[in-house]
Amino acid sequence: MVPVAALLAGACAQSPQTAPPGLAPEVAQHFDAGWAQRAWWDDGLAEVATYEAERVIYNKPRQFEYTLITVKEDFNRQFNVKTDDYQRPDLFPVMKVNEFCRIPTDNYPYHFLTSLFFPREQPTALHKLTTSSQEWCGTTFKAVQAGSTGYQLTYNSYWDGQGEGTRPLPGAMLFEDALPYTLRSLRFDQPGAFNVPICELQQTSKATPPVLYQARVQVEASAQELAQPAWQVTVQLDSAKTNTYWFAKAYPNLLLRQQTWDGRTLNLKSVRRYAYWQH
């Protein structure tokens, strides 16, 4: 039997946690790599934002509440999850973003939970993604893990023709699921436009090969009347698909509103900071 200490030593002797190739320099310059490094996130609390939401399911708009949780955590490299032992030598800080909703339909509810993790110092570099859907027809689970040459997508779906498997994804791209977090780190003081690859939304019950868009991102001051001054970020996924996001001008640049090409809308209802895991 190998002692635990030896295992930990071996983990620490390995190279740092693998990460896919970063964004091209001409794209990365539009983001603030230090956005999540501020002391704002060091108080041990989570930002819990609740939205009035709408999404089309079975060709009908459904109204529900959507929760976005953003919090700093410490991962350990051995298990690549939040640590319970803060004395381990293999810890590294991440930002976790949980996206949860329960959507009522005529016959049964849909449940979605997506968890995204980013190195604290790299708000554009997805480290890990898990997403699952549950409804009365079945469960689908997908996981995306970063690697040195790109990402590995693992899936298990109840849909015929999909089943279970893995497929590689390129690195140097953003994820549509992560845009409510990643776009908060834009250098809003330097509005403009740029092109960036974006992987389509994974918070679905399907596990078909994802579409990789060559998107156009436009940043400008919002002309809409919102509860507070806001930046408007338009993401043109392709010629027929446009998403728009509104972020508060004041740090931490909270997502105030979202409208997407497929009918997913979010409007901020409330936000608070607290340790939601305590009972």
N, C-alpha and C positions, 0 to 999 in steps of 0.2 A: 504494500500500500504506500502511495506517495504522500508525504505530509502535505497538509494544506499550505504551509508556509512555502514549500517548494513550488507548489502550483502557482501561488501568487508571484513568487519571484520569477517564474518562467513567463507569466503573463506580462510582467513589467519589463522583462528583457526583450520582449517582442517589439517590433516597430509600432509606432502609434496607430490607433484605430484607423483602418483603411478608409479612405475618402475618395470619391470619384473626382475626375478632373474638374477644376473650378470653372466658373464662367469665363468667357473670353475677356481680356483686359478692357476692351472697349465697352463691354456690358457691365463688368464688375465696378467700373468707376462711377456708375450711377447709384450705387448702394453704399451705405455706411456700415463698414465691417464692425464698428464698435457700438452699433445701435443697442445691442443687448448687454453690453458691458457696463452700463451705468448702474450706480448704486440703487436705483429705483427697484431693481429686481432682487436685491439682497436682503429684503426684510422678512423672508421666510413665508410670504403670503402669495396667494394666487390671484390673478386678475380673472374674475368670472363675469363675462359679458353675456347678457341675455337679449335675444333679438326676436321681434315679431317676424315670422318667416312664411314663405310660400314656395311650394315646389309642385310641379305637375307630375301626378302619378295616375295611371290609367286615364290619360287624356283629360284630366280635370285638375285645376289648381286646388291644392290642399293647404290650409292654414294651420300653423303650429308654432311652437317655441323652439328656438335653436340656441344652444349654449356653446360659447367659445371660452375655453380655459387656457390661460397662458401662465406658465410658472417655471422658475429655474429649478433644476434637479441635478443631482450628482449621480452619474452612471459609473458602474465598474466595467472594466474591459473584459473580465472573465465571462460574465453572463450578458453583457450589453443591455442591462436594465438598471433602473433606479436601485441604488445600493441601500442595504440596511446597516452596513458596517462602515462608518465614516473614518475608521482608522486604516482602512485598506490602502495599499500603496498604488493601486491602479485606477484611481478615480479620475474622472474628467467631467466638467460642467456642460450641461445641455439645457436648451430651452424646449419645454414640452408644450405642445398645443393640442388640446383635445377638442373635438368637434362632435357634439352629440345632439340627437333629436329623436323624437317619437312622433310619427306622422299618421294621423288617423285616416283611414279610407272607408269606403262603404261597408266592406266585409271584415276587415282586420287591419291592425296597425303595422306600419313599417318602423323598424328601429335601425338607426345608423350610428356607429361610433368610429371615428377616425382619430388616430393618435399619430402626431408627427413630432420628430425630434431633430434638433439642429445643434451643432456645436455652438456654444455661446458666442464664440468669436466669429461665426460665419452664418449669418441669418439667411443666406441664399443657398447654402450647401446642405441639402437634406441628408441626414445621417440614417434615419430609419422611419418607415411608415408602416402602420398596420391599420387595416380598415375592415369592418364587418357589417353585414346587413342580415337582419332576421325578420322574417314574416312567415305567415302560415304555410307558404309553399316551400320554404327551405332557408338555409343559411349559406352565405358566401363569405369567404375570408380571403384577404389578400395582404401580402407583406412585401415591402420593398426594402432591400438592404444595400448599403453603399459598398462598393468595391473599388479596387485600384484603377480599373478600366471603365467603370460605369456602375450600373445598378443591376441587381438580380430581383426579378419579380416572381414570387411564389403565390400560387392561387389554388383555391379549393372551392368549386362552385357546384350548385345543384342543377345547373342548366345542362341539358343534353348538348353534346358537341363541345362542351367546355371541360367539365370534370375537374381534374387536378393536374398540376404541372408547374413548370418554371419557364421563364423566358428572360433573356438579357435585355436590358435597356441601356441606352447611351448615358454618359455623364454629361456634364457641362450644360445642364438645363434646369428649368424651374418646373414645379408641379402645380397644376391648377388648384388642387386641394390646399396647397400651402400659401396661395396668394394673399389671403386675409392676414397672414403673419409676415411673409417675406416682403410684401410691398410696403409695410410699415417702416422698413429700413431704407427706403429710397432717400436719396439726397434731395429733399423737397425744395431746398434753397437753390437748386440748379434745375429748374423745370426744363423739359425737353422731351425728345422721343428717341427710342432705340429699339432694335430688334433682338429677340431672344427666343430660343426653343423652349416650348412648354409642353409637358405631358398632360394629356386630358384628365378630367376628373376621375378619380378612382372610388369615390364614395357612391357606389352603385351596387346592384346585386349581380351584375354581369362580370365575366372574366375574359372578355374578348381582348385580342391584342390592342393595346391603347394607341390612340392617334397621337402623333407627335407633331405639334403645330410649330410653324415658323412665325411667331407672333410679333406684333408691333405694339409697343407700350408708349403711351403718351401721358405726360404728367403736366398738370396745369392747375391754377387756382380754380376752385369750384364757382360756377355761376349760379348754382342752386341755393335757395334759402334753406339752410340747415340750422340746427340748434346752436351751432358754434362754427367759427371759421374752419373751412375744410379745403383739402386738396382733392382734386378729382384725377383718378388714374383710369385711363381707358386702355383695355387690352383687346386688340384686334387679333383674334386667334386665326381667322382666315377671312376671306371676303364676305362670308355670310354669318360669321359668329363674332359677336362683340360682347365683352363683359365690362362693366363699369363699377369702380369702387370709390368710395369717399372716405377719407381719413382725416381725423382732427389735425389741425395745424400744430397744436401744442403737443409736446412729448407727453405720453408715449405713442402718440399718433394712432389712437384707437380707431378701429373700423366703425364708421357711423352708418353706412348704408352700402348695399350691394345689389346690383341688377345684372343677371347673366342672360345669355342668348337663349338658354333652354328653360327660362321661367323661374329660376331660383332667385328669390329676393330676400334680403335681410334689412331690417330697420331696427336700430339700437333701441331697446326698451329700458335697460338698466345695466349698471356696472358697479361692482364692488370688489374690494380686495379682502380676502379672508382665507383661513386654512380650512378649506371645504372637507378635508379628510378627517378632521377632528369631530368627534361625536359628543 
